[in-house]
Amino acid sequence: STVANPDKLLSAPRIHPAGEVSPSESPKTPGKMSEAQERVCSAWDAEGESAVFEKCDAMESEPQEGNVEYKLMLLSPSEERLEHLVTQMLWRLAEGQGEAIYEIGVEDDGSCTGLSQGDLEDSLATLRTMAGRVNAHVTPLRYIQGKKGNCAEVLVRKIPEEGCFRDLRVAVVGNVDSGKSTIIGVLTTGRLDNGRGLARSNVFRHRHELESGRTSSISQQIMGLDLDGKLVNDGSLRDYSWTEIVERSAKVITFIDLAGHEKYIKTTVTGMTGSLPGYAMVVVGANMGVLRMTREHLGVALALKLPLLFVVTKVDMCPPNILQQTIDDLSKILRSPGVRKMPLVVRSEGDVLSASRSLSNDHRVAPIFLTSSVTGADLNLVRMLLNLLPPRTDPEAPGSPGEFHVDDTFQVTGVGAVVAGTMLRGEITVRSNLVMGPDSLGKFVPVQIKSIMNKRLPVAKACAGQSATFAVKKFKRSQFRKGMIVADAALNPRACFRFTAEVVVLHHHTTISNNYQPVVHCLTVTQSCRVVGIKDGPMRTGDRSSVDFEFLYRPEYVVLGSRMIFREGRTKGIGRIVAITYIDGETVTLDEASTLPSKESKAEGTTLPIERAAPLRRTAPTKTERLEMSLHPVASECA
């Protein structure tokens, strides 16, 4: 069955409690369905014909955790039952960071039984009553034809407080000339490209990028979506400022545009580790196929355990056989033993909803979009998926101690030193009791924040997962550097020279032994290290072992359990930090720190859940593993 255009679906007329559509919202295209169906299904296809219900007999069983809730019917609940339903909605909203998806007419085992017209209208009216009690907004996504009636899939989104919004961070990676900056420019402005670089000119930061057409630095662009999932500046005759976009948005998508050229691989890896993205969008040129740098970036994203979505661009200028070959190559890589993803070519909003459920829970599905920045093909499906994806930061109790990682510094006339970065956990407010460091001696010094800005909008506090800038009192820009942190004094942060990580060597032409000096990327820290100890002796491609690293130049602040990437030339490896030796001589291991608050303890939790290390084994790579390494995916034990 055909499915309605998602852009028109999101702007469908509302179903009022009485089951009537207001005259100003009723569709103007005549349909062939019954009046009852016209009141429920208000989406229309691009050709002007009546909408068709998508048929579905069953879904997967209702997940016990997550932000998806199945309800067979919600008919005239008692006050006590209504209070229970409201409490359940609050829990689902908390699981989805303020967003939840309700399947009305679906049983707990996933059977799409369906409801009659009147029962469906009454159930949706009850759902709106529940949402009103928790200050949330209800948006119908699609309607499904079940076994005995119709089902509705509905997005419930909590209305943000003034000055607050949900921030979804997406790293955009891929080979050079694949169209990364162009698709970001089209998505954020709502205006199509002219095929000669118009859209990407709004994304580039430097003149030489405009002249060459290639990104060489890390830049961020935002896309604002309102409560119904519409682009806030769609159809505008002028470019909105970031402040205007944020003020009008219920959800903000932050695109982190990264370089695709091989000589900027250090910048790209730094952006993927230091910007703390929640998702990775891998852009592939349809006419170019999957090239080596695409595999490199895919390996880094897998090493950081980022959920993946793939966007194939330039489909308007690609022959069908070449496009099919590109899709086949992507599917082959995604199904390989080291990746183990299920490719899903997205062609309808039903596929989008299936992909969003998987990316929000088990991350097994990797959606593939076939798009064009010139014709606008399927860009609405990309926006719809980004609208449905929840942020990937764990909620914490209000007032939890904050930790801010610095990735850039500025000197602003009339303001003074300004540091930019990302909140790893907790909250930081103006005039909090904070410390900054480590300096060259590994010390942390008191610091006071004059003001905080988030997306160029003045705010009173910065929360976990948000990017922000701090104006600092009585400090010069030269006293700050990338890799420092600004943290609550209650966290008692300490610096280290030495740490231990469980690593996997993805590629090395000979062997790695003591005194080997790679560059280590961990969060915002980027520094050369020396290997001072390998538990199982010299390592080759595919080997796994516990390795002791030592910073060469200055002490750094690293986080137990965080993932790291080390590289030197074409040598690459990944790992997880399991022990830290602080400059005062104390060593803390991951096992000892496992009693620290994690995802199960939200009062003072961390956005990086601590995982217990699995036992390591050192074996020679098999034939399958060697094929896997040639494609640059990550070993299955650490992916």
HELIX and SHEET records of a PDB file:
HELIX    1   1 PRO A    6  LEU A   10  1                                   5    
HELIX    2   2 GLU A   35  VAL A   40  1                                   6    
HELIX    3   3 GLU A   79  GLU A   95  1                                  17    
HELIX    4   4 GLN A  117  ARG A  133  1                                  17    
HELIX    5   5 LYS A  180  THR A  189  1                                  10    
HELIX    6   6 ARG A  200  ASN A  202  5                                   3    
HELIX    7   7 ARG A  207  SER A  212  1                                   6    
HELIX    8   8 TRP A  242  ARG A  248  1                                   7    
HELIX    9   9 GLU A  262  TYR A  264  5                                   3    
HELIX   10  10 ILE A  265  GLY A  274  1                                  10    
HELIX   11  11 ARG A  292  ALA A  303  1                                  12    
HELIX   12  12 VAL A  315  MET A  317  5                                   3    
HELIX   13  13 PRO A  320  ARG A  335  1                                  16    
HELIX   14  14 GLU A  349  SER A  360  1                                  12    
HELIX   15  15 LEU A  379  LEU A  388  1                                  10    
HELIX   16  16 ARG A  477  GLN A  479  5                                   3    
HELIX   17  17 ALA A  489  LEU A  491  5                                   3    
HELIX   18  18 LEU A  590  ALA A  593  1                                   4    
HELIX   19  19 LYS A  623  LEU A  631  1                                   9    
SHEET    1   A 5 GLU A  54  LYS A  55  0                                        
SHEET    2   A 5 ALA A 136  GLN A 145  1                                        
SHEET    3   A 5 ASN A 150  LYS A 158 -1                                        
SHEET    4   A 5 GLU A  99  ILE A 104 -1                                        
SHEET    5   A 5 VAL A  68  LYS A  71  1                                        
SHEET    1   B 7 SER A 219  LEU A 225  0                                        
SHEET    2   B 7 LYS A 251  ASP A 257 -1                                        
SHEET    3   B 7 ARG A 166  GLY A 174  1                                        
SHEET    4   B 7 TYR A 279  GLY A 285  1                                        
SHEET    5   B 7 LEU A 308  THR A 313  1                                        
SHEET    6   B 7 VAL A 365  LEU A 370  1                                        
SHEET    7   B 7 MET A 342  VAL A 346  1                                        
SHEET    1   C 8 VAL A 445  VAL A 447  0                                        
SHEET    2   C 8 LEU A 434  GLY A 437 -1                                        
SHEET    3   C 8 ILE A 485  ASP A 488 -1                                        
SHEET    4   C 8 GLU A 403  VAL A 412 -1                                        
SHEET    5   C 8 GLY A 416  ARG A 425 -1                                        
SHEET    6   C 8 SER A 467  VAL A 472 -1                                        
SHEET    7   C 8 ILE A 449  ASN A 454 -1                                        
SHEET    8   C 8 LEU A 457  VAL A 459 -1                                        
SHEET    1   D 2 GLU A 427  THR A 429  0                                        
SHEET    2   D 2 LYS A 461  CYS A 463 -1                                        
SHEET    1   E 7 THR A 587  THR A 589  0                                        
SHEET    2   E 7 THR A 571  TYR A 582 -1                                        
SHEET    3   E 7 CYS A 496  HIS A 507 -1                                        
SHEET    4   E 7 ARG A 544  PHE A 551 -1                                        
SHEET    5   E 7 VAL A 525  ILE A 534 -1                                        
SHEET    6   E 7 VAL A 519  CYS A 522 -1                                        
SHEET    7   E 7 ARG A 563  GLU A 568 -1                                        
END                                                                             
